[in-house]
Amino acid sequence: MSAIAEGVLVGKAAADQLADSAHMTDEERRDVLSRTFQGIKRRLGENLPMALPDGAVVTPVELTAEILKHIKRSAEQRCFNGRVFS
């Protein structure tokens, strides 16, 4: 998962951004890597806060919630023609 200004990248989009970082300047690469989280599932038991570059602090539980929101929105758009389920 990668936090970006427009929201959150999850899965392949986040992995692609991480792979593209090899072609970025050092500053751009540091920025991408500082906003990219891997292995969140392993950190759920610890629930230790993690800092984002903008100073915001998030926990693995909050990051997992963002990932699940993304998956839900994606499923609603792709599988249910945009119908929202609550």
DSSP file (Angstrom, degrees, kcal/mol; ACC not computed):
  #  RESIDUE AA STRUCTURE BP1 BP2  ACC     N-H-->O    O-->H-N    N-H-->O    O-->H-N    TCO  KAPPA ALPHA  PHI   PSI    X-CA   Y-CA   Z-CA
    1    1 A M              0   0    0      0, 0.0    36,-3.6     0, 0.0     2,-0.4   0.000 360.0 360.0 360.0 141.1    0.0    0.0    0.0
    2    2 A S  E     -AB   9  36A   0      7,-2.5     7,-3.2    34,-0.2     2,-0.5  -0.996 360.0-139.2-132.2 129.9    1.2    3.5   -0.8
    3    3 A A  E     +A    8   0A   0     32,-2.5     2,-0.3    -2,-0.4     5,-0.2  -0.760  30.3 173.4 -87.3 127.5   -0.3    6.7    0.5
    4    4 A I  E >   -A    7   0A   0      3,-3.4     3,-1.6    -2,-0.5    -2,-0.0  -0.829  47.1-100.4-128.5 168.7   -0.5    9.4   -2.2
    5    5 A A  T 3  S+     0   0    0      1,-0.3     3,-0.1    -2,-0.3    -1,-0.1   0.861 122.9  48.9 -57.5 -37.3   -2.0   12.9   -2.3
    6    6 A E  T 3  S-     0   0    0      1,-0.1     2,-0.4    -3,-0.0    -1,-0.3   0.512 127.4 -85.0 -83.6  -3.8   -5.1   11.6   -4.2
    7    7 A G  E <  S-A    4   0A   0     -3,-1.6    -3,-3.4     2,-0.0     2,-0.4  -0.989  70.8 -23.6 143.0-133.3   -5.6    8.7   -1.8
    8    8 A V  E     -A    3   0A   0     -2,-0.4     2,-0.5    -5,-0.2    -5,-0.2  -0.960  39.0-150.4-127.4 135.8   -4.3    5.2   -1.5
    9    9 A L  E     -A    2   0A   0     -7,-3.2    -7,-2.5    -2,-0.4     2,-0.4  -0.907  23.6-175.8-101.7 134.2   -2.7    2.9   -4.0
   10   10 A V    >   -     0   0    0     -2,-0.5     3,-1.0    -9,-0.2     4,-0.2  -0.958  43.4 -18.2-130.7 146.8   -3.2   -0.8   -3.2
   11   11 A G  T 3> S+     0   0    0     -2,-0.4     4,-2.5     1,-0.2     3,-0.2  -0.377 126.5   5.9  69.5-131.2   -2.0   -4.0   -4.8
   12   12 A K  H 3> S+     0   0    0      1,-0.2     4,-3.1     2,-0.2    -1,-0.2   0.864 129.9  55.3 -60.4 -40.3   -0.7   -3.9   -8.3
   13   13 A A  H <> S+     0   0    0     -3,-1.0     4,-2.0     2,-0.2    -1,-0.2   0.910 111.9  43.8 -61.0 -41.9   -0.9   -0.1   -8.6
   14   14 A A  H  > S+     0   0    0     -3,-0.2     4,-2.2     2,-0.2    -2,-0.2   0.906 114.4  49.7 -68.8 -41.6    1.3    0.3   -5.4
   15   15 A A  H  X S+     0   0    0     -4,-2.5     4,-2.5     2,-0.2    -2,-0.2   0.894 110.4  50.8 -64.0 -39.7    3.7   -2.4   -6.6
   16   16 A D  H  X S+     0   0    0     -4,-3.1     4,-2.6     2,-0.2    -1,-0.2   0.913 109.6  50.2 -63.3 -43.0    4.0   -0.7  -10.0
   17   17 A Q  H  X S+     0   0    0     -4,-2.0     4,-0.8    -5,-0.2    -2,-0.2   0.907 111.6  48.8 -62.2 -40.9    4.8    2.6   -8.3
   18   18 A L  H >< S+     0   0    0     -4,-2.2     3,-0.6     1,-0.2     4,-0.3   0.906 111.6  48.6 -65.4 -41.8    7.4    1.0   -6.2
   19   19 A A  H >< S+     0   0    0     -4,-2.5     3,-1.4     1,-0.2    -2,-0.2   0.882 108.0  55.4 -64.9 -38.3    8.9   -0.7   -9.3
   20   20 A D  H >< S+     0   0    0     -4,-2.6     3,-2.0     1,-0.3    -1,-0.2   0.696  87.1  81.0 -67.2 -18.3    9.0    2.6  -11.1
   21   21 A S  G X< S+     0   0    0     -4,-0.8     3,-1.4    -3,-0.6    -1,-0.3   0.727  76.7  71.6 -63.5 -19.4   10.9    4.1   -8.3
   22   22 A A  G <  S+     0   0    0     -3,-1.4    -1,-0.3    -4,-0.3    -2,-0.2   0.758  99.5  47.4 -65.0 -23.2   14.1    2.6   -9.8
   23   23 A H  G <  S+     0   0    0     -3,-2.0    -1,-0.3    -4,-0.2    -2,-0.2   0.255  98.4  94.2-101.3  10.6   13.8    5.2  -12.6
   24   24 A M  S <  S-     0   0    0     -3,-1.4     2,-0.0     1,-0.1    -3,-0.0  -0.512  83.2 -95.0 -99.0 166.8   13.2    8.2  -10.3
   25   25 A T     >  -     0   0    0     -2,-0.2     4,-2.7     1,-0.1     5,-0.2  -0.319  44.4-102.8 -69.3 165.0   15.6   10.7   -8.9
   26   26 A D  H  > S+     0   0    0      1,-0.2     4,-2.5     2,-0.2     5,-0.2   0.897 123.2  50.3 -58.1 -41.3   16.9    9.9   -5.4
   27   27 A E  H  > S+     0   0    0      2,-0.2     4,-2.0     1,-0.2    -1,-0.2   0.926 111.8  46.5 -65.5 -44.5   14.5   12.5   -3.9
   28   28 A E  H  > S+     0   0    0      2,-0.2     4,-2.4     1,-0.2    -2,-0.2   0.904 112.6  51.1 -62.9 -41.3   11.5   11.1   -5.7
   29   29 A R  H  X S+     0   0    0     -4,-2.7     4,-2.9     1,-0.2     5,-0.2   0.920 109.1  50.0 -63.2 -44.9   12.5    7.5   -4.7
   30   30 A R  H  X S+     0   0    0     -4,-2.5     4,-2.1    -5,-0.2    -1,-0.2   0.898 110.7  51.2 -60.2 -40.0   12.9    8.5   -1.0
   31   31 A D  H  X S+     0   0    0     -4,-2.0     4,-0.8     2,-0.2    -2,-0.2   0.937 112.5  44.7 -63.1 -47.4    9.4   10.1   -1.2
   32   32 A V  H >< S+     0   0    0     -4,-2.4     3,-0.9     1,-0.2     4,-0.3   0.934 114.6  48.5 -62.9 -46.4    7.8    7.0   -2.7
   33   33 A L  H >< S+     0   0    0     -4,-2.9     3,-0.9     1,-0.2    -1,-0.2   0.833 106.7  56.4 -65.7 -31.6    9.5    4.7   -0.3
   34   34 A S  H 3< S+     0   0    0     -4,-2.1    -1,-0.2     1,-0.2    -2,-0.2   0.709 112.1  43.2 -73.1 -18.0    8.6    6.8    2.8
   35   35 A R  T << S+     0   0    0     -3,-0.9   -32,-2.5    -4,-0.8     2,-0.5   0.294  96.4  94.7-107.1   8.4    4.9    6.5    1.8
   36   36 A T  B <   -B    2   0A   0     -3,-0.9     2,-0.4    -4,-0.3   -34,-0.2  -0.879  52.1-169.9-109.0 130.3    4.9    2.8    1.0
   37   37 A F        +     0   0    0    -36,-3.6     2,-0.3    -2,-0.5     3,-0.2  -0.966   5.6 178.4-121.0 131.7    4.0    0.1    3.5
   38   38 A Q        +     0   0    0     -2,-0.4    -2,-0.0     1,-0.1   -36,-0.0  -0.920  63.5  26.3-125.5 153.9    4.5   -3.6    3.0
   39   39 A G    >>  +     0   0    0     -2,-0.3     4,-0.8     1,-0.1     3,-0.6   0.821  64.3 154.7  69.1  31.2    3.7   -6.5    5.3
   40   40 A I  H >>  +     0   0    0      1,-0.2     3,-1.1     2,-0.2     4,-0.7   0.881  67.6  62.3 -59.1 -38.6    0.9   -4.6    7.2
   41   41 A K  H >4 S+     0   0    0      1,-0.3     3,-0.9     2,-0.2     4,-0.4   0.875 101.0  52.5 -56.7 -38.7   -0.7   -8.0    8.1
   42   42 A R  H <4 S+     0   0    0     -3,-0.6     3,-0.3     1,-0.2    -1,-0.3   0.758 108.7  51.3 -68.6 -23.4    2.4   -8.9   10.1
   43   43 A R  H <X S+     0   0    0     -3,-1.1     4,-2.4    -4,-0.8     3,-0.5   0.506  82.5  91.5 -92.2  -5.0    2.3   -5.6   12.0
   44   44 A L  T << S+     0   0    0     -3,-0.9    -1,-0.2    -4,-0.7    -2,-0.1   0.883  83.9  53.2 -59.9 -39.6   -1.4   -5.9   13.1
   45   45 A G  T  4 S+     0   0    0     -4,-0.4    -1,-0.2    -3,-0.3    -2,-0.1   0.828 113.0  43.5 -65.8 -31.5   -0.5   -7.6   16.4
   46   46 A E  T  4 S-     0   0    0     -3,-0.5    -2,-0.2    -4,-0.2    -1,-0.2   0.884  81.2-167.9 -79.3 -40.8    1.9   -4.9   17.3
   47   47 A N     <  +     0   0    0     -4,-2.4    -3,-0.1     1,-0.2    -2,-0.1   0.827  22.6 167.0  52.1  37.4   -0.3   -2.0   16.3
   48   48 A L        -     0   0    0     -5,-0.4    -1,-0.2     1,-0.1    -2,-0.1  -0.618  39.5-106.6 -80.4 139.5    2.7    0.4   16.6
   49   49 A P        -     0   0    0      0, 0.0     2,-0.4     0, 0.0    10,-0.2  -0.316  31.4-158.8 -66.0 147.8    2.2    3.9   15.1
   50   50 A M  E     -C   58   0B   0      8,-3.5     8,-3.0    -2,-0.0     2,-0.4  -0.985  13.0-129.1-128.2 139.8    4.0    4.7   11.8
   51   51 A A  E     -C   57   0B   0     -2,-0.4     6,-0.2     6,-0.2     5,-0.1  -0.708  12.3-149.4 -93.8 137.4    4.7    8.2   10.6
   52   52 A L    >   -     0   0    0      4,-3.3     3,-2.3    -2,-0.4   -17,-0.1  -0.631  34.4-104.3 -92.8 160.3    3.9    9.5    7.1
   53   53 A P  T 3  S+     0   0    0      0, 0.0    -1,-0.1     0, 0.0   -18,-0.1   0.793 120.2  59.6 -57.2 -28.6    6.1   12.2    5.5
   54   54 A D  T 3  S-     0   0    0      2,-0.1     3,-0.1     1,-0.1    -3,-0.0   0.446 123.3-103.1 -81.6   3.0    3.4   14.8    6.2
   55   55 A G  S <  S+     0   0    0     -3,-2.3    -1,-0.1     1,-0.3     2,-0.0   0.260  77.4 137.6  96.4 -12.1    3.7   14.2    9.9
   56   56 A A        -     0   0    0     -5,-0.1    -4,-3.3     1,-0.0     2,-0.5  -0.376  44.8-143.2 -65.9 146.7    0.5   12.2   10.1
   57   57 A V  E     +C   51   0B   0     -6,-0.2     2,-0.3    -3,-0.1    -6,-0.2  -0.957  22.0 177.7-115.4 130.6    0.7    9.0   12.3
   58   58 A V  E     -C   50   0B   0     -8,-3.0    -8,-3.5    -2,-0.5     3,-0.0  -0.906  18.2-139.5-129.2 157.0   -1.2    5.9   11.3
   59   59 A T     >  -     0   0    0     -2,-0.3     4,-2.3   -10,-0.2     5,-0.2  -0.733  32.2-107.4-109.1 162.9   -1.4    2.4   12.8
   60   60 A P  H  > S+     0   0    0      0, 0.0     4,-2.5     0, 0.0     5,-0.2   0.853 121.5  56.5 -56.3 -34.2   -1.5   -0.9   10.9
   61   61 A V  H  > S+     0   0    0      2,-0.2     4,-2.1     1,-0.2     5,-0.1   0.918 107.6  47.1 -64.4 -42.9   -5.2   -1.2   11.8
   62   62 A E  H  > S+     0   0    0      2,-0.2     4,-1.9     1,-0.2    -1,-0.2   0.896 112.6  49.4 -65.7 -39.8   -5.9    2.2   10.1
   63   63 A L  H  X S+     0   0    0     -4,-2.3     4,-2.2     2,-0.2    -2,-0.2   0.906 110.0  51.2 -64.9 -41.1   -3.8    1.2    7.0
   64   64 A T  H  X S+     0   0    0     -4,-2.5     4,-2.6     1,-0.2    -2,-0.2   0.891 107.3  53.9 -62.6 -39.5   -5.7   -2.1    6.8
   65   65 A A  H  X S+     0   0    0     -4,-2.1     4,-2.3     1,-0.2    -1,-0.2   0.902 108.1  50.0 -61.4 -41.2   -9.0   -0.2    7.0
   66   66 A E  H  X S+     0   0    0     -4,-1.9     4,-2.2     2,-0.2    -2,-0.2   0.903 110.3  50.1 -63.9 -41.1   -7.9    1.9    4.0
   67   67 A I  H  X S+     0   0    0     -4,-2.2     4,-2.3     1,-0.2    -2,-0.2   0.932 111.4  48.0 -62.3 -45.7   -7.0   -1.2    2.1
   68   68 A L  H  X S+     0   0    0     -4,-2.6     4,-2.4     2,-0.2    -2,-0.2   0.876 109.7  52.6 -64.8 -37.3  -10.3   -2.8    2.8
   69   69 A K  H  X S+     0   0    0     -4,-2.3     4,-2.7     2,-0.2     5,-0.2   0.915 109.7  49.9 -61.1 -42.9  -12.1    0.5    1.8
   70   70 A H  H  X S+     0   0    0     -4,-2.2     4,-2.6     1,-0.2    -2,-0.2   0.927 110.9  48.4 -61.8 -45.4  -10.2    0.4   -1.5
   71   71 A I  H  X S+     0   0    0     -4,-2.3     4,-2.4     2,-0.2    -1,-0.2   0.906 112.1  49.6 -62.5 -42.0  -11.2   -3.2   -2.1
   72   72 A K  H  X S+     0   0    0     -4,-2.4     4,-2.5     2,-0.2    -2,-0.2   0.943 112.4  46.4 -62.4 -48.9  -14.8   -2.5   -1.4
   73   73 A R  H  X S+     0   0    0     -4,-2.7     4,-2.3     1,-0.2     5,-0.2   0.911 112.7  50.8 -60.2 -42.7  -14.9    0.5   -3.7
   74   74 A S  H  X S+     0   0    0     -4,-2.6     4,-2.7    -5,-0.2     5,-0.3   0.913 111.0  47.7 -62.2 -43.8  -13.2   -1.4   -6.4
   75   75 A A  H  X>S+     0   0    0     -4,-2.4     4,-2.6     1,-0.2     5,-0.9   0.906 111.2  51.2 -64.8 -41.4  -15.7   -4.3   -6.1
   76   76 A E  H  X5S+     0   0    0     -4,-2.5     6,-2.4     3,-0.2     4,-0.8   0.904 115.2  42.6 -62.4 -41.1  -18.6   -1.9   -6.2
   77   77 A Q  H  <5S+     0   0    0     -4,-2.3     4,-0.3     4,-0.2    -2,-0.2   0.917 124.4  33.1 -72.2 -43.9  -17.4   -0.2   -9.3
   78   78 A R  H  <5S+     0   0    0     -4,-2.7    -2,-0.2    -5,-0.2    -3,-0.2   0.839 130.6  26.9 -85.6 -34.9  -16.3   -3.3  -11.2
   79   79 A C  H  <5S+     0   0    0     -4,-2.6    -3,-0.2    -5,-0.3    -2,-0.1   0.705 127.4  36.1-104.2 -23.1  -18.8   -6.0  -10.1
   80   80 A F  S ><<S-     0   0    0     -5,-0.9     3,-2.2    -4,-0.8    -2,-0.1   0.069 103.9-110.3-124.1  24.9  -21.9   -4.1   -9.2
   81   81 A N  T 3  S-     0   0    0     -4,-0.3    -4,-0.2     1,-0.3    -3,-0.1   0.831  80.0 -51.8  51.5  39.2  -22.0   -1.2  -11.7
   82   82 A G  T 3  S+     0   0    0     -6,-2.4    -1,-0.3     1,-0.3     2,-0.3   0.436  93.1 150.8  82.2  -1.3  -21.2    1.4   -9.1
   83   83 A R    <   -     0   0    0     -3,-2.2     2,-0.4    -7,-0.5    -1,-0.3  -0.496  41.1-135.9 -66.0 127.8  -24.0    0.3   -6.7
   84   84 A V        -     0   0    0     -2,-0.3     2,-0.4    -3,-0.1    -1,-0.1  -0.715  14.9-159.8 -92.7 134.0  -22.8    1.2   -3.2
   85   85 A F              0   0    0     -2,-0.4    -9,-0.1     1,-0.1   -13,-0.0  -0.926 360.0 360.0-110.8 134.9  -23.3   -1.3   -0.4
   86   86 A S              0   0    0     -2,-0.4    -1,-0.1     0, 0.0    -2,-0.0   0.426 360.0 360.0-107.0 360.0  -23.2   -0.2    3.2
